[in-house]
């Protein structure tokens, strides 16, 4: 059932609404000379004002009293008994946003017998932790997590809701936003407060990463955003910090649990842990070949870091996809990022520009990566990296 409906008694068959719909969701019955909505409808509502006789209407509720929505919420994702780092990073961001609005920072913790995680969330900036405990929430399932989250939002009315752009977050966030009829901006790289309107300014790459778009959500609540791991800075834990743990109840019926987890199987495969790496040495088009990554790996291993790569390096098959840094790869925030043979396109910068210290090595003195680097070296990476590696080896006594 959609949020948009045609009142057939009022419809005069003018067809004004049909070309207006961007999704082809309006059909026309030539015999009855009436319009109708099909299952392609996304409830965007753009067709409603196009009807001259007001035969099209939407049952989506538009928020009129925004003052009742308070606080900045963060979804506290966890797996295997450990909190995901992105949730703690988002708490740091939420803390700054909430302070500007004189509101509270709240974490939402769903699971089964994981109440001990609430203390960690408070130590990292949460004023309130809403804790939902149920056997159905032990493992992530889209049906149970969505139902619980939606009920909680409708009860407490948050102003903003931040969710990590992980596999779970990217599945959960759009389901929650659709049920709440709320706006959602995905894969944000920056979140700020507009000083005049107090709205959340959500910035993300657009049009293939060629521009950065800032999006506002003035008419619905909560203002929702997903943010990639590694973008925001995690606060240092304050072990003396006090907060409130609010235990919430949720009940599930047979229709609420469409998925049953028979068994959890963990893949035995080493993947690059770029999001938590303190040092990353990355290679791009300038590396030239898969063999060329040997010098990059040698330096990364010596420094105890990870090997990264640009989209070009991945597409050419020089390095596995899980090593990709950038808009279509992983967002990282290491203490040291060494970019070798990488031009510095906006797609790549979106994933690494918040690194603590950026060192760029490139033959092109006009490469954009050199403009954002803290230290730049113009030259052939295959000549420079072996010298750097040897110098580090002497300094480290290895």
Steps between C-alpha positions, in 0.01 A plus 500: 500500500643840396468839667347653184142426385269609218140584590328351193179692566684831469734398216400665168755319283706808407827300514692796645654276765641231267801688351572655840583166668876426469447129569221412256277413795172639360288291263202618297192291424380614158155345540428642843706814427647483848855506635636252754822445696710188434765327711783714359385787725762624747257739674710802400177702467612703198174410320269635772514872410475421125135393528265793423205338677693370804420137416849387602585507866772368730457345842861574589505722804713809465647619826371845585612542861874441488553627854396164648800324341808510721843338535758350267490120477767249396444135412747291703580210269674196650620159385644204686465675834692812391377847411573605144751783492278710273241537777759648735621730223146623439454567870789745477330677210159489669646648816613809308167537317293456816706753694432765235125438535502461880358150459602154616712239327325162507613153392265221393622156604308195377596143582472225756696505826731780384417760767868526597560684171287790623774613739748522212256711301460742792878524538524602134245782518146365539274674753231234461514141377169348387545127550270247334556142613332203331610157371376606156760780502802282579609501133419767246184432303340772291145423617552499878753783509283721278185444706679569829673810366185650349300452821777661702524803270124551503501489879789740570504722186871567432608804301787323321600138451850396389575146380827349383520423127594138561332196343251503787452877507440522125232233531333638813498877441283512184249257651463718810481825303233362267275386784542836671459695174823676590778625275829309484835618361743216437881483520555844652852634539412804712221593743454855629225719644367793297534799735178668379255213458662253744448230237751220449716570194591162350783508245577211267663441158256521210500445123769235516701694754551802273330738743418511869130549572362637826151371576241629746187330632271783613156333501532157664659353810728349597768636271679178407849440368734208443873564541785277393739357759814706539346837412424632850739526793438286806518676837744382762304295757418668832473218753348736759222620272141439616198428284155346506413151379135474397376144456232474235264211428415365159273208415512299179213308345512228233471758221790704638759225453507407134861382516640220715874463554584131481876535542765769504804406289807722509712516188861413567659765285737782580365834384685829512406680822544848357245672724701428814853520355725770644726498194396442137724495194287530185575464132323627190537511124862608533597164657470354150433133575415241764874434534548868569306464826788294639689813612180640655434182696861490616474847654154431649623177663805674641286774659237256625237650272257393229519521121238715330420580140305730273202396290720480189737255671205281598335513159826398331526202733822612665353480852186339656185707536503492882816718486325780309495846657255762380137577429429153359740331741576560866526826691806509724651723767851370576769694681717473188383461138765458229355545150721362222421570137150625585376813320258604774159493330206612712382138519825396669527811717152435640634185662832620646516878536437490877821301560730635769805548274498458120820432307470501118747366246426585138691572178256775404578821693143622427327190638216604731610255769806719557276797579330327791811315623690606810820382330544459126776328305521551123664201334477135400346296782700192395822691567379687810322224693802266525703789641225586749469137602875470556505819706207383715671166548810675636294725728299205634804275532347226286 
